[in-house]
Amino acid sequence: MPKRKVAVTLDAQLLVRVDEMVAQRRFQNRSQAIGAALAEKLQRLARTQLARECALLDPEEERALAEEGLAGSMDNWPKY
């Protein structure tokens, strides 16, 4: 994926922590560390949003819809 350069302003203590991780060779450089942190945060936000949306679902209504969709095809299922 192509990369672009951006300028960010960070708290001094946060930058010290990033530099420590780079010094420990957990990341190759500041850009990689900040990019990884941002990607992880975006993934967490997406999972949180999905969880919030799922919490809005009514389990009984979802079950009824699922059973309605399966009603016609149940005869074709193998018996166990």
Backbone as CSV, one residue per row, in Angstrom:
resi,resn,N_x,N_y,N_z,CA_x,CA_y,CA_z,C_x,C_y,C_z
1,MET,0.850,-1.172,0.000,0.000,0.000,0.000,0.899,1.238,0.000
2,PRO,0.606,2.219,-0.835,1.440,3.422,-0.860,1.333,4.178,0.463
3,LYS,2.430,4.793,0.828,2.465,5.537,2.081,2.574,7.019,1.788
4,ARG,2.083,7.813,2.730,2.169,9.266,2.636,2.757,9.811,3.912
5,LYS,3.466,10.874,3.790,4.074,11.511,4.940,3.103,12.533,5.523
6,VAL,2.961,12.502,6.855,2.128,13.464,7.560,2.908,13.970,8.775
7,ALA,2.532,15.104,9.231,3.138,15.650,10.446,2.140,15.513,11.585
8,VAL,2.613,15.046,12.730,1.757,14.921,13.905,2.455,15.582,15.090
9,THR,1.653,16.056,16.012,2.176,16.634,17.237,1.825,15.688,18.367
10,LEU,2.855,15.255,19.108,2.653,14.294,20.183,3.134,14.868,21.509
11,ASP,2.530,14.379,22.578,2.982,14.711,23.910,4.436,14.228,24.056
12,ALA,5.256,14.999,24.727,6.681,14.678,24.854,6.897,13.322,25.523
13,GLN,6.133,13.020,26.564,6.285,11.735,27.258,5.885,10.564,26.362
14,LEU,4.885,10.770,25.544,4.469,9.727,24.613,5.581,9.444,23.611
15,LEU,6.213,10.507,23.127,7.302,10.338,22.168,8.493,9.629,22.817
16,VAL,8.748,9.896,24.076,9.819,9.207,24.794,9.519,7.702,24.819
17,ARG,8.266,7.349,25.093,7.881,5.934,25.131,8.016,5.282,23.756
18,VAL,7.646,6.013,22.720,7.801,5.486,21.349,9.276,5.254,21.062
19,ASP,10.102,6.230,21.410,11.545,6.101,21.163,12.148,4.932,21.945
20,GLU,11.655,4.684,23.146,12.129,3.537,23.923,11.807,2.230,23.206
21,MET,10.615,2.154,22.635,10.237,0.929,21.914,11.086,0.747,20.654
22,VAL,11.420,1.852,20.024,12.296,1.765,18.846,13.689,1.324,19.289
23,ALA,14.177,1.875,20.409,15.489,1.490,20.923,15.532,0.018,21.316
24,GLN,14.404,-0.511,21.781,14.310,-1.926,22.145,14.099,-2.813,20.917
25,ARG,14.053,-2.180,19.770,13.878,-2.863,18.479,12.536,-3.574,18.354
26,ARG,11.540,-3.043,19.077,10.191,-3.577,18.908,9.587,-3.038,17.620
27,PHE,10.092,-1.884,17.185,9.725,-1.276,15.905,10.995,-0.773,15.247
28,GLN,10.973,-0.680,13.925,12.147,-0.213,13.197,12.367,1.278,13.375
29,ASN,11.259,2.020,13.465,11.366,3.467,13.583,10.074,4.048,14.153
30,ARG,10.077,5.351,14.375,8.893,6.019,14.926,7.676,5.829,14.030
31,SER,7.871,5.966,12.739,6.746,5.855,11.803,6.069,4.495,11.914
32,GLN,6.873,3.444,11.998,6.302,2.105,12.100,5.549,1.954,13.425
33,ALA,6.099,2.459,14.508,5.452,2.355,15.814,4.123,3.108,15.832
34,ILE,4.128,4.315,15.328,2.905,5.123,15.327,1.873,4.539,14.372
35,GLY,2.307,4.058,13.219,1.389,3.431,12.270,0.741,2.188,12.851
36,ALA,1.526,1.359,13.562,0.983,0.144,14.175,-0.031,0.499,15.263
37,ALA,0.290,1.501,16.055,-0.623,1.909,17.128,-1.929,2.448,16.555
38,LEU,-1.837,3.230,15.519,-3.035,3.792,14.899,-3.889,2.695,14.268
39,ALA,-3.252,1.759,13.580,-3.996,0.652,12.964,-4.713,-0.180,14.029
40,GLU,-4.034,-0.454,15.149,-4.656,-1.225,16.225,-5.841,-0.478,16.824
41,LYS,-5.696,0.820,17.022,-6.786,1.615,17.587,-7.994,1.613,16.650
42,LEU,-7.771,1.751,15.364,-8.869,1.744,14.397,-9.579,0.395,14.385
43,GLN,-8.820,-0.704,14.521,-9.444,-2.029,14.586,-10.303,-2.168,15.839
44,ARG,-9.803,-1.668,16.959,-10.578,-1.731,18.201,-11.869,-0.926,18.081
45,LEU,-11.768,0.250,17.490,-12.968,1.066,17.311,-13.992,0.361,16.434
46,ALA,-13.532,-0.303,15.388,-14.444,-1.027,14.497,-15.118,-2.171,15.245
47,ARG,-14.357,-2.912,16.078,-14.951,-4.016,16.847,-15.950,-3.480,17.860
48,THR,-15.624,-2.351,18.483,-16.524,-1.755,19.463,-17.824,-1.331,18.791
49,GLN,-17.718,-0.751,17.609,-18.913,-0.323,16.886,-19.759,-1.540,16.519
50,LEU,-19.125,-2.606,16.078,-19.859,-3.827,15.735,-20.564,-4.387,16.976
51,ALA,-19.882,-4.380,18.108,-20.485,-4.883,19.345,-21.690,-4.031,19.743
52,ARG,-21.567,-2.717,19.592,-22.700,-1.839,19.913,-23.884,-2.132,19.008
53,GLU,-23.640,-2.322,17.738,-24.712,-2.614,16.788,-25.348,-3.969,17.095
54,CYS,-24.535,-4.954,17.426,-25.074,-6.279,17.750,-25.915,-6.234,19.014
55,ALA,-25.538,-5.384,19.950,-26.299,-5.269,21.199,-27.700,-4.726,20.945
56,LEU,-27.889,-4.037,19.842,-29.199,-3.482,19.516,-30.157,-4.528,18.943
57,LEU,-29.611,-5.663,18.536,-30.449,-6.697,17.941,-31.285,-7.391,19.008
58,ASP,-32.472,-7.776,18.626,-33.364,-8.529,19.504,-33.152,-10.012,19.205
59,PRO,-32.611,-10.777,20.149,-32.312,-12.191,19.880,-33.526,-12.995,19.437
60,GLU,-34.668,-12.726,20.035,-35.876,-13.478,19.653,-36.285,-13.169,18.218
61,GLU,-36.213,-11.912,17.843,-36.561,-11.530,16.468,-35.576,-12.135,15.477
62,GLU,-34.287,-12.125,15.814,-33.276,-12.701,14.930,-33.483,-14.210,14.794
63,ARG,-33.815,-14.873,15.899,-34.065,-16.309,15.859,-35.274,-16.614,14.980
64,ALA,-36.338,-15.821,15.127,-37.540,-16.025,14.321,-37.239,-15.840,12.840
65,LEU,-36.452,-14.832,12.523,-36.081,-14.614,11.117,-35.249,-15.773,10.580
66,ALA,-34.328,-16.276,11.393,-33.494,-17.390,10.958,-34.331,-18.641,10.733
67,GLU,-35.241,-18.908,11.655,-36.084,-20.096,11.516,-37.023,-19.970,10.338
68,GLU,-37.495,-18.772,10.086,-38.361,-18.540,8.929,-37.608,-18.835,7.647
69,GLY,-36.364,-18.422,7.593,-35.554,-18.659,6.395,-35.204,-20.115,6.207
70,LEU,-35.122,-20.879,7.285,-34.762,-22.289,7.204,-35.958,-23.213,7.057
71,ALA,-37.138,-22.714,7.288,-38.333,-23.562,7.330,-38.474,-24.438,6.091
72,GLY,-38.298,-23.899,4.928,-38.482,-24.667,3.708,-37.363,-25.633,3.433
73,SER,-36.190,-25.379,3.923,-35.049,-26.221,3.585,-34.752,-27.292,4.628
74,MET,-35.484,-27.328,5.728,-35.228,-28.294,6.788,-35.446,-29.727,6.328
75,ASP,-36.324,-29.942,5.373,-36.607,-31.296,4.900,-35.409,-31.912,4.186
76,ASN,-34.552,-31.078,3.635,-33.417,-31.560,2.863,-32.196,-31.851,3.726
77,TRP,-32.252,-31.555,5.005,-31.101,-31.751,5.881,-30.989,-33.223,6.257
78,PRO,-29.755,-33.717,6.371,-29.595,-35.124,6.773,-29.987,-35.316,8.238
79,LYS,-30.478,-36.506,8.574,-30.840,-36.849,9.946,-29.575,-37.332,10.647
80,TYR,-29.380,-36.880,11.856,-28.192,-37.306,12.615,-28.588,-38.192,13.750
